[in-house]
């Protein structure tokens, strides 16, 4: 893979589709991507636009890496996410019980972990590869407690996809790959914790509160960068643009698209994000992938989408399947 400049980072806050629209009912969609064709097209265009915004924003944020590093970009991103989610959800912190606080605290920690792992991985191995490895997190959740041969095949296909994607060898950045897998583990934990917290807090209060917890963990990073004079106008502009394109725009787009497509279809369709990340890496960062990397991405995306679709059909996973692969917005 050819790298030009620095690599970007897709960052997404875990937005649970079921939290956006209660039971996941949609206008013009009743559980299958049917409904009026114009509504489906509108939903598809909105979801595609959200994915492109997310990955292009990641590429733009990567341009701040040489100055403030991945941690600095994450700190600014978390500030933007909290500024969007907290006023929207207005969580009553003074009324939270310990039963509500502990999943929120762990959710904030999981958010902080997956974001820094993903940004560091992108800096080391590139946008397309890092995002693809991260999608193993939702896949693992979808295959949890699986007993089906089809699910087993999905897992095997994903494993083969990882091998084909990274082609381990003397020149491989094994540390970057491991960090990317750490981002996948963080996303899996985020999904499971979001499910618990969402059952104890209404609406978007859980992810909003978690965004503040995650932001608090990055305050020391921001203070250090500020004290050392590392924050420049340009680096702040890049990081803020990443925050807007990776949090604000996709957040609003999800609210719109879930009116026109069912949550399950939303979840499966969002599996195309690794492809969008690879394309963004080419256009924004000059990171050209070779044939085996495209094949690995295709295998993982196919396995992920199939596993999520099968889980939704069987009703094996509590909540809506859109929860599993909706892009993370905090």
C-alpha positions, 0 to 999 in steps of 0.5 A: 500500500502506498501512503502519502502524507499522514493517515486519517481516522474515521471516527464515529460515535456509537449511535444506537438506531433504536434510540433515535426512533423508539421501536425502529419504525420508519416512515415509508418503511415497515421492516423491509426496504420496501415502501415508496421507492422515493423514500428508499432512495432518499434514505440510501442517499442520506446514509451514503452521504453520512458515510462519506462525511464520516470518512472524509472527515477522518481524512481531514482530521489526519492532517492534524496528526503531525502537530497534535497527534491522534490523541489531540484530534480525539480530544477535539472530536470528543468536545464536538460530540459532547457539544452536540449530544448533551444539549440534544439529550439534556441528561439529568446527571443529578438524578442518576443512580449508581445503577445508571452511572456504572454503565455510563462510566464504562461506556465513556471509557469504551468510547475513549478506548475505541477512538484512540485505538482507531486513530492511532491505527489509522496513523500507522496502517491507513484509513481503509485497513483500520476501519475494516479491522474495527468492523470486526467488533460489530461482527463479533457481537452479531456472532455472539452465542451463535449456533448456526453453520451460516454464522460460523461461515461468516466468522471463517470468512472474516478471519480469512478476510483479515489474513488476506487484508494484512498479509502478515510478513516481515514488513507488516506493522503488527503493532498497528494491526493489534491496535486496530483490533483493539479498536474493534474490541472497544466497539464491541464493548461499546455496543454491549454497554450501550445496550445496558445503558440504553435500557436504564436511561431514556432516549440519547441520555446514555451516549450523551452522558458517556460523551462527557465521561470520554471528554473528561478522560482527554482533558489532560491531553488537551491541557498538555497540548495547550500548555506546550503551544501545540494547538495551532489555528490550522490543527484546530481547524482540521480537528474541528472539521473532523468533529463536525463531519464525523459527528454532527453531519452523520448524527443529523443524517441518521435522524433523517435516514431512519425515517425512510428505511428500517433499522435492520436495513440501516445496520446492514447498509452501514457495513459499506463504511470500510469501502468508503474509508478506503476510497476516502483514503485514496482521495484525501490521503493518497493511500492507494490499496493493492489488490489483496487489501481490496479482497480482504475488505470485501470479505470482511464487509460481506461477512459483517453484513451477512451476520447482521442480516441473519441476526436480525432475521432470527431476532437473536440479538436484543434491540434493533440490528441497526444498533450493531453497525450504526456509525459511532458519533461520540 
